[in-house]
């Protein structure tokens, strides 16, 4: 069984908490993995992450309890094949607009006759030829999460959820807000209402649904709206937030006089801060 699929089945009333890994740093990913997150997205869509570094990230996160989900750069068979050969077990596929897109994503993750993924026995995914009956085992063990990022995609939620092999749905608030005419405001009332309705519809068809929030407060609202798995911020977002808070705290506490040199060479002092 796929580990992410098992996590979703076992979570009960507690929505698994994740985050985004955008730094492309194995050390940062490993550290974040030890911080207590249940899952984390290794993002190849909006980062400089390449395949070799992805292998390094998967190795690093493999030392932690955080389950990796790899967001592929596109819903494209060659890109998906290479990520799977690198050892990814669960994929997040961006910009799925309809059932046909979802079916294409699933097919790219399956070896024939169930799909179109080409076969190789000496990949990291096959543990370099040591996994018995790897091709059949791989078809059962790959998880597929499809990302709905627009109004038209949400309108087709039920038909996308019904595609065999789709394990879960994921709503992207940022792109959805742009699609709805509220770009940059994912918490706009109209956007949030659409997301809450999406969670209700996913629950009605028995399909897990997840999303991403910028802060714990936003994530709490998504969980209350019925989202089954949620991510908060990113490794760089959390780092920048902590760095900014530390600098601002020290600036506010700095009471030393500030020395200024005027154009005529005169030196003056003013209160610190």
SVG drawing of the C-alpha trace seen along z (x, -y; Angstrom):
<svg xmlns="http://www.w3.org/2000/svg" viewBox="-23 -72 56 83">
<polyline fill="none" stroke="black" stroke-width="0.4" points="0.0,0.0 1.0,-3.6 2.2,-5.3 0.3,-8.5 -2.9,-6.7 -2.5,-4.7 -2.0,-8.0 -5.2,-9.5 -7.1,-6.3 -5.8,-6.3 -6.1,-10.0 -9.6,-9.9 -10.6,-13.3 -7.0,-14.6 -6.1,-16.2 -2.5,-15.4 -0.3,-18.5 2.2,-19.2 4.3,-21.9 6.0,-22.9 9.7,-22.3 10.9,-25.0 14.5,-25.5 15.8,-22.6 18.1,-21.9 18.4,-18.3 19.6,-19.6 16.7,-22.0 14.2,-19.2 15.7,-16.8 15.5,-19.3 11.9,-20.2 11.1,-16.5 12.3,-16.1 10.1,-19.0 6.9,-16.9 5.1,-17.4 3.2,-14.4 3.9,-15.0 5.7,-17.5 5.6,-18.5 8.9,-18.5 8.0,-21.1 9.4,-20.8 6.9,-23.2 8.0,-26.5 11.5,-25.8 15.0,-25.1 14.7,-21.5 16.2,-19.0 16.2,-15.2 19.5,-14.6 18.7,-17.0 15.2,-15.4 17.0,-12.0 19.0,-13.8 15.8,-15.3 14.0,-11.9 17.1,-10.3 17.1,-13.1 13.4,-13.0 13.6,-9.2 15.5,-9.7 12.4,-11.3 8.8,-10.5 7.6,-13.1 6.1,-11.4 7.3,-13.1 4.8,-14.1 6.5,-15.2 4.8,-17.9 5.8,-17.3 6.5,-20.2 3.7,-19.3 1.1,-16.7 3.5,-15.1 4.4,-11.4 8.2,-11.8 8.4,-14.2 6.2,-11.8 8.2,-8.7 11.5,-10.2 10.3,-11.4 8.9,-7.9 12.1,-6.3 13.9,-8.6 11.9,-6.9 8.9,-9.1 5.9,-7.1 3.2,-9.9 2.8,-12.6 0.9,-15.9 0.0,-16.7 -0.7,-20.4 -3.4,-22.1 -5.8,-19.2 -8.8,-20.7 -11.0,-17.7 -11.4,-13.9 -9.3,-13.4 -6.4,-15.3 -6.7,-13.2 -6.8,-9.9 -3.7,-11.0 -1.9,-11.6 -2.8,-8.2 -1.9,-6.5 1.6,-8.0 2.2,-6.4 1.2,-2.9 3.2,-0.3 1.3,1.5 -1.3,2.8 -2.7,0.4 -0.9,-2.7 1.9,-4.1 4.9,-4.3 7.9,-2.6 9.8,0.1 13.2,0.2 14.5,2.6 17.6,0.7 16.0,-2.4 16.0,-3.7 12.3,-3.0 13.1,0.7 15.9,0.6 18.2,1.3 16.7,4.6 16.1,6.1 12.3,5.7 10.6,8.9 7.8,8.4 8.6,4.7 6.3,3.7 3.1,5.0 4.1,3.8 4.8,0.3 1.3,0.0 -0.2,0.8 2.1,-1.4 2.0,-4.8 -0.3,-7.5 -1.8,-10.2 -3.1,-13.5 -4.5,-15.9 -4.5,-19.6 -7.6,-21.7 -6.6,-25.3 -9.4,-27.0 -13.1,-27.6 -13.7,-25.3 -11.7,-22.5 -13.8,-22.9 -17.0,-22.7 -15.8,-19.2 -14.8,-18.0 -17.0,-15.0 -16.0,-13.7 -12.3,-14.2 -12.7,-12.4 -14.3,-9.5 -11.3,-8.7 -9.8,-5.3 -6.4,-5.8 -7.0,-9.3 -6.3,-8.9 -7.1,-12.5 -7.9,-16.0 -5.9,-19.2 -7.2,-22.7 -4.7,-25.4 -6.0,-28.6 -3.6,-31.1 -4.3,-30.1 -8.0,-29.6 -8.2,-33.1 -6.7,-34.4 -9.1,-32.3 -12.0,-33.8 -10.8,-37.4 -9.4,-37.8 -5.7,-37.2 -3.5,-37.5 -6.4,-37.2 -7.0,-33.5 -9.1,-34.3 -11.5,-36.5 -15.0,-35.5 -16.0,-34.2 -12.9,-32.1 -13.2,-30.7 -16.9,-29.9 -15.9,-28.0 -13.3,-26.1 -15.6,-25.2 -18.2,-23.9 -15.4,-21.9 -14.7,-20.2 -18.4,-19.4 -18.6,-17.9 -15.5,-15.8 -16.9,-14.4 -20.1,-13.5 -18.2,-11.4 -15.9,-9.9 -12.6,-11.4 -10.0,-13.0 -9.3,-16.7 -6.4,-18.9 -5.1,-22.4 -2.4,-24.9 -2.6,-27.8 -0.1,-30.6 -0.5,-30.6 -1.8,-28.3 -4.8,-30.6 -5.7,-30.1 -5.1,-26.3 -7.4,-26.2 -10.2,-27.7 -9.6,-25.1 -9.7,-22.3 -13.0,-23.6 -14.4,-23.7 -13.7,-20.0 -10.3,-19.6 -8.8,-16.2 -5.1,-17.1 -3.6,-20.6 -0.2,-22.2 1.1,-25.3 3.5,-27.7 6.9,-26.4 10.4,-25.9 11.5,-29.2 8.3,-31.0 8.8,-29.7 12.5,-30.7 11.7,-34.2 8.9,-34.7 11.2,-33.7 14.1,-35.8 11.9,-38.9 10.5,-38.5 13.9,-38.2 15.2,-41.3 12.1,-43.4 12.3,-42.3 16.0,-43.4 15.3,-46.6 12.5,-47.5 14.7,-46.7 17.7,-48.7 17.9,-51.8 21.5,-52.8 21.8,-56.4 22.2,-56.5 25.2,-58.7 24.6,-60.7 27.2,-62.7 25.8,-65.8 27.1,-67.2 29.3,-69.8 31.0,-67.0 29.0,-67.7 28.1,-64.5 24.7,-64.3 23.0,-61.7 19.4,-60.6 17.4,-58.1 17.8,-54.5 15.1,-52.2"/>
</svg>
